[in-house]
Amino acid sequence: MAREVIDGRLELNDGVFSRVMLNAVAKSNGMRVAPAWITADAARRVGRGSYRVSELVERVNALSAEA
């Protein structure tokens, strides 16, 4: 999971997130666990407990650009 801070912005270069990170985000948004549309999709799995969520990278980068 490559993350860099460039010019004060968080860059999520590869869009790979651990199950632990996804569950933490889900819980902070009132969910029990990460959504199944991420964790149950074999195409998103890049390793044991690691998932690619490119939509999240696009959203974070768009929000960073607006700020």
C-alpha positions, 0 to 999 in steps of 0.5 A, a space after each residue: 500500500 503505497 502512500 505519499 504526502 506530496 505538497 501537503 496532500 495524501 497521494 494514494 498511488 496504487 489504491 490498495 487497502 488492507 481489510 483492517 483499513 477498510 473495516 476502520 473506515 467502515 466503522 467510522 461511517 457507522 458500518 460493522 465491516 467493509 462493504 461486500 462489494 469490495 471484499 467479496 469481489 475477486 477482481 478487487 483482491 490483490 493479495 491476502 487481505 488486500 483490495 484495490 479500490 481505485 474509486 477511492 483514490 480518484 475521490 481522495 485526489 479530487 477532494 485534494 485538488 479542490 482544497 
